[in-house]
Amino acid sequence: MKRRGTVLVLLSLVLGLTAAWGANNWVQGRLADDDGNATRVAAAALAIPYGTKIDQRHVRMVELSPDGVPDAAVMKLDDAVGKVATMDIERGELLLATRLADHAGGSTLSALVQESMRAITVRVDDVVGVAGFLLPGNFVDVVSSRMDRQSRRAITETILRNIKVLAVDQTAATDHNEPVIVRAVTLEVTPAQSETLVKAKQEGAIQLTLRNPKEIHVAEAPKEEPKKAAPLPAPRRVWTPTSTDVEIIRGTRVDRTKAKI
């Protein structure tokens, strides 16, 4: 019985060692295959705020399976360094070309302005600037208020909708959510919208209203000009006689006289 037990223990040890050796060889083979097919992509080594110019300390290269690499992923370190982040990028997040903008020179703000768009700065106070809660990347509506010269009444209307805030004061990036009282806000508008904004500023006062970023913007139908009522026809003058002829017949004699009405 002792000899039989010893044999079973030795056999169990041999089988266990054989299984461990086979499993280790299988894992090493899989790792070798993965290393041979892995693709190196750029990821954020630390959090990159909106509007930040990316340098080497912001980027690290990671290896991913080819099936898990997004189409817009940045594949080279040089393709990310020198670009400007167009939105907040969290630490460890893959860098995508669609979230980076070229920086040809000058301020980073110019790289944040989309094609065919313009950046315009308006002066604000603590009320117009939504009590300091405006931050780069927010979206606002612009409300105009002016005095009508004929009716002497105030006219208030929303002249611009879904306008992106590019910068507050001279800051295009922020790493906090606390309210900060600013003196100027830079907005991203089309050339036509910039003319509308400047005209409204000259005619009266403007107010910014903060939008929910998840709100879907629905374009409103253009307002129709009120139709002018057709002029009323001039009243017709009715002739009213002031006197009339009266004939008085007496036998064969006829007398005519005028009687006042």
matplotlib code that plots the C-alpha trace (Angstrom):
import matplotlib.pyplot as plt

x = [0.0, 2.9, 4.6, 1.3, 0.7, 4.2, 3.8, 0.5, 2.0, 5.0, 2.6, 0.5, 3.6, 4.8, 1.4, 1.1, 4.5, 3.7, 0.5, 2.2, 4.9, 2.4, 0.3, 3.3, 4.4, 0.9, 0.8, 4.3, 3.3, 0.2, 2.1, 4.7, 1.9, 0.3, 3.6, 4.2, 0.7, 0.3, -0.1, 1.5, -0.9, -0.6, -2.5, -2.7, 0.0, -1.9, -5.1, -5.0, -7.4, -9.3, -7.1, -3.8, -0.8, 0.4, 4.1, 6.0, 5.1, 1.4, 1.8, 2.8, 2.8, 0.7, 0.2, -3.2, -4.6, -5.2, -8.9, -9.1, -7.5, -9.9, -9.7, -8.8, -6.1, -2.8, -0.1, 3.1, 4.3, 5.2, 1.6, 0.4, 3.2, 2.5, -1.2, -3.9, -6.6, -10.1, -11.8, -10.8, -8.9, -8.7, -5.5, -5.1, -7.5, -6.4, -5.5, -7.7, -6.9, -10.5, -9.9, -6.6, -6.1, -3.0, -1.2, 0.5, 1.7, 0.5, -1.9, -3.5, -6.9, -6.5, -6.1, -9.4, -11.4, -13.0, -12.8, -15.1, -15.7, -14.5, -13.6, -15.1, -14.7, -17.5, -17.1, -19.2, -19.8, -20.9, -24.5, -23.9, -21.2, -23.7, -22.2, -18.8, -20.0, -19.0, -16.1, -14.3, -16.3, -19.7, -22.5, -24.6, -27.4, -27.2, -30.1, -30.4, -32.4, -32.9, -35.3, -37.8, -37.7, -41.3, -43.1, -40.5, -40.7, -38.0, -37.6, -35.9, -35.1, -32.7, -30.4, -27.9, -28.3, -25.9, -22.7, -19.5, -17.4, -13.7, -12.2, -12.9, -10.7, -7.3, -7.8, -8.8, -8.5, -9.6, -9.1, -11.7, -15.5, -15.6, -17.2, -14.7, -15.8, -14.4, -14.3, -14.5, -15.8, -14.6, -17.2, -17.0, -19.4, -19.8, -19.0, -22.7, -23.3, -20.4, -22.1, -25.3, -23.6, -21.7, -24.9, -26.8, -24.0, -24.2, -28.0, -28.4, -27.3, -26.7, -27.1, -25.6, -27.7, -25.9, -27.2, -27.3, -24.5, -26.8, -29.5, -30.1, -30.2, -33.3, -33.1, -36.1, -38.0, -37.2, -39.6, -41.9, -42.2, -45.6, -47.8, -48.8, -52.6, -53.9, -54.7, -58.4, -60.1, -60.7, -64.2, -66.5, -68.0, -71.7, -73.2, -76.0, -78.1, -78.5, -81.7, -84.3, -86.7, -90.4, -93.2, -96.4, -99.3, -102.4, -104.7, -102.8, -100.2, -96.9, -94.6, -91.1, -89.3, -86.2, -86.6, -83.7, -83.1]
y = [0.0, 2.4, 1.6, 2.1, 5.5, 6.7, 5.8, 7.7, 10.8, 10.7, 10.2, 13.2, 15.4, 14.4, 15.0, 18.4, 19.5, 18.4, 20.4, 23.5, 23.3, 22.9, 25.8, 28.0, 27.2, 28.0, 31.4, 32.3, 31.4, 33.6, 36.5, 36.1, 36.1, 39.2, 41.1, 40.3, 41.6, 44.5, 48.1, 51.0, 54.0, 57.3, 57.8, 60.7, 60.3, 62.9, 64.9, 67.4, 70.3, 72.0, 74.3, 73.0, 72.7, 69.1, 68.3, 65.1, 64.9, 64.6, 61.5, 57.9, 55.0, 51.9, 48.6, 47.4, 44.6, 45.7, 45.0, 47.5, 50.5, 53.2, 54.5, 58.1, 57.0, 58.8, 56.2, 58.3, 60.6, 63.3, 63.4, 64.5, 66.8, 70.4, 69.9, 71.7, 69.7, 70.8, 69.1, 67.8, 64.5, 62.3, 60.5, 57.1, 58.1, 57.3, 60.4, 60.8, 63.0, 64.4, 65.8, 67.6, 70.7, 72.0, 74.9, 76.9, 79.6, 82.5, 81.9, 78.5, 80.2, 80.5, 76.7, 76.2, 78.2, 75.9, 76.5, 79.3, 80.5, 83.6, 84.5, 87.6, 89.1, 90.9, 92.8, 91.4, 92.0, 89.7, 89.8, 89.5, 86.8, 84.6, 85.4, 84.0, 80.5, 80.8, 78.5, 77.6, 74.9, 76.1, 77.0, 80.2, 82.1, 85.8, 88.0, 91.6, 94.4, 97.8, 100.7, 101.2, 104.8, 105.0, 103.1, 104.0, 100.4, 98.0, 95.2, 92.0, 89.0, 86.1, 86.9, 84.1, 80.5, 77.7, 79.8, 78.2, 79.9, 79.7, 81.6, 83.8, 86.8, 85.5, 81.9, 79.2, 76.4, 75.9, 73.1, 74.1, 74.6, 77.5, 80.8, 83.4, 87.0, 87.9, 91.1, 89.6, 86.5, 85.2, 83.5, 81.4, 82.7, 82.8, 86.1, 86.9, 86.2, 88.5, 91.4, 90.7, 90.7, 93.9, 95.6, 94.5, 95.8, 99.2, 99.4, 98.4, 95.8, 92.1, 89.3, 85.8, 82.8, 79.5, 76.4, 72.8, 71.0, 68.0, 70.1, 69.4, 72.7, 72.9, 75.6, 77.9, 79.0, 82.6, 85.1, 86.5, 90.2, 91.4, 92.2, 95.8, 96.4, 97.7, 101.4, 102.2, 103.9, 107.6, 108.4, 109.4, 112.9, 112.9, 116.1, 117.3, 120.2, 123.2, 124.5, 123.3, 124.8, 124.7, 125.2, 126.7, 126.2, 128.3, 127.7, 128.5, 130.5, 128.8, 130.4, 129.1, 129.8, 128.4, 126.9, 126.2, 122.7]
z = [0.0, 0.8, -2.5, -4.4, -2.7, -3.5, -7.1, -7.3, -5.7, -8.1, -11.1, -10.0, -9.7, -13.2, -14.7, -13.0, -14.1, -17.7, -17.7, -16.3, -18.9, -21.7, -20.5, -20.1, -23.7, -25.0, -23.2, -24.4, -28.0, -27.8, -26.4, -29.2, -31.8, -30.2, -30.1, -33.8, -34.8, -32.3, -33.6, -31.8, -31.4, -29.5, -26.3, -23.7, -21.0, -18.9, -19.2, -22.0, -21.6, -24.5, -26.5, -25.2, -27.5, -27.4, -26.7, -26.0, -22.3, -23.3, -25.5, -24.9, -27.4, -26.6, -28.3, -29.4, -31.4, -35.0, -34.6, -31.8, -33.5, -34.5, -38.0, -36.9, -34.4, -34.4, -35.3, -34.9, -32.1, -34.5, -35.9, -32.4, -31.1, -32.1, -32.6, -30.6, -28.7, -29.9, -26.9, -23.4, -23.6, -20.6, -19.4, -21.2, -24.0, -27.6, -29.6, -32.7, -35.6, -35.6, -32.1, -33.0, -35.1, -36.9, -35.4, -38.2, -35.9, -33.8, -30.9, -30.3, -30.7, -34.4, -34.7, -32.9, -35.4, -37.9, -41.6, -43.0, -39.4, -37.6, -34.0, -32.6, -29.1, -27.3, -24.0, -21.2, -17.5, -14.7, -16.0, -19.7, -19.1, -17.2, -13.8, -14.8, -15.6, -19.3, -20.1, -23.4, -25.2, -24.0, -26.4, -26.0, -27.6, -28.1, -27.2, -28.5, -26.9, -28.5, -28.4, -31.3, -32.3, -33.5, -30.7, -28.1, -26.8, -26.1, -28.7, -27.5, -29.7, -30.0, -33.0, -32.8, -31.6, -30.7, -30.8, -29.5, -26.9, -28.0, -25.1, -22.0, -21.6, -22.9, -21.9, -24.4, -21.9, -18.3, -15.8, -13.3, -13.2, -10.7, -11.9, -13.0, -13.8, -17.2, -19.3, -22.7, -24.4, -27.8, -29.9, -33.1, -35.8, -39.5, -41.3, -41.6, -37.9, -37.0, -38.9, -37.1, -33.7, -34.3, -35.6, -32.5, -30.3, -31.9, -31.8, -28.2, -25.6, -25.9, -23.4, -23.6, -22.5, -21.6, -23.5, -22.4, -24.4, -25.0, -26.4, -30.1, -32.1, -34.3, -36.9, -36.7, -39.7, -40.7, -39.4, -42.0, -42.3, -41.2, -44.1, -44.4, -44.4, -47.6, -47.3, -46.8, -49.7, -49.3, -48.1, -50.9, -50.5, -50.8, -52.1, -50.0, -51.4, -49.3, -51.1, -53.6, -56.0, -55.1, -57.6, -56.5, -59.0, -58.6, -61.4, -64.6, -62.7, -61.7, -59.2, -58.4, -55.2, -53.4, -50.0, -47.7, -46.3]

ax = plt.figure().add_subplot(projection="3d")
ax.plot(x, y, z, "-o")
ax.set_aspect("equal")
plt.show()
